[in-house]
Amino acid sequence: MKKARIATGHVSAVVALPDDLDTTPACAASRSLPGGWQLGPHDSASPATVEVAVGAASIAADPHTVRLRLPRQAATSATLAYVIYTAFERARQQQRMVTVHATALHTPTGAAVLLLGTKGSGKTTTALALAERGWLHAGDDLVVLAESNNGDLMVWPGKPTAAIRDPLQTLAPKPLCDLEPFAAGPAPLRWIVRLAVHPSGAGASLTSAVPLSVNERLRLHEGLARYISGLPTPLTGIASAPYGPVWPLDTPACAQWRANLITALNNHRFDYLYAPTACAAADLLTKEADR
């Protein structure tokens, strides 16, 4: 086994890999993950946070190391990058960082705004409309939320690409496009917006979500635990059936920190936004951000 220091999701750790493993496809997946995915020099004395072996798909985790076993086809594909990113989620949360299913932008004044919402809620199209209004992209679909040493919440740059479909080719696969301009570093979190863009709406409106309801707290609890509660990337690779055992990586300490994070979010501005179009949502967000 050889050791490499891998940086991804704004943390880095030592990973033990098979000597003959081709990591080229994994490195190519860098633009699809927050903080990229890069191999770098390592300290041979450092214990491995993640160990990867080739064989029948399995995972075992103790308090110090996550041991992954991947079929060779998966280990030599982009699946390696996605699986290692998720295996690092425990390390992220131990360092008070968490991967969130959200879209993030910086306002023209440099504050970070998180757009939450289910698949198809309009996060990406609203972000593109906000960029046209002078906002800065900071991640599509995946971002990293962190708590600083003084307790401030920061948004680190997320996935720097977005899958955007040509409206004239609704049946074609959505190509991956680079988001530009893109944030180079973290920004303080100032506003959380749960978004719902649907043409049935009469007009754009904002409703405060604080104090957070029980349902909202449960949604946040599920969302913040999404990448540590089980490995979402199939260990067999994307060419195989996308199902299998769920291997949790969670710890009581990480769960307690996430609960404290929800309390911190309750102390920020948090709104529900309803709008008939992404442009209407972007106009209202820009108007409110200027206040």
RAGIHU-V258822 format. One line per field, one symbol per residue. ss: DSSP state (2 for helix, 1 for strand, 0 for the rest). phi: phi as a letter, one per 30 degrees, with the letter a starting at -180 (. if undefined). burial: I if it has 24 or more other ideal C-beta (glycine too) atoms within 12 Angstrom, else O. A space follows every 10 residues. Layout:
# RAGIHU-V258822
ss: ???
phi: ???
burial: ???
This chain:
# RAGIHU-V258822
ss: 0111111100 1111111000 0002222222 2200001111 0000000001 1111000111 1000011111 0222200022 2222222022 2222001111 1011110000 0111110000 0022222222 2000011000 0111111000 0011110000 1111000000 0000111100 0100001111 1111111000 0000111100 0002222222 2222000000 0000000000 0000000000 0222222222 2222220011 1111100222 2222222220 0
phi: .ccbcccaii bbadbcbeec ddceddddde dcbeiiabdb dbcddddddb ccbcldeabb bcdcbcccbb eedddcbdee ddddeddddd ddddcibbdb dacbbcdecj dcbcccldei djdddddddd ddcjdcdbkc ibbccbcddc jdcbcdecdd bbdbddddbd cdedddcdcb dbdcadbddc acbccbcadd ddadbcbdcc dddddddddd edddceccdl dddeddjddc ddaldccdcd bedddddddd ddddddccdb bcccadbddd dddddddddd d
burial: OOIIIIIIII IIIIIIIIOO IOIOOIIOII IIIIIIIIIO OOOOOOOIII IIIIOOIOIO IOOOIIIIII IOOIIIIIII IIIIIIIIII IIIIIIIIII IIIIIIIOOO IIIIIIIOOO IIIIIIIIII IOIOIIIIII IIIIIIIOOO OOIIIIIIII IIOIOOOOOO OOOOOOOOIO OIIOOIIIII IIIIIIIOOO OOOIOIOOIO OIOOOIOOII IOIIIIIIII IIIIIIIOOO OOOOOOIIII OOOIOOIIOO IIOIIOOIII IIIIIOIIOI IIIIIIOIIO O
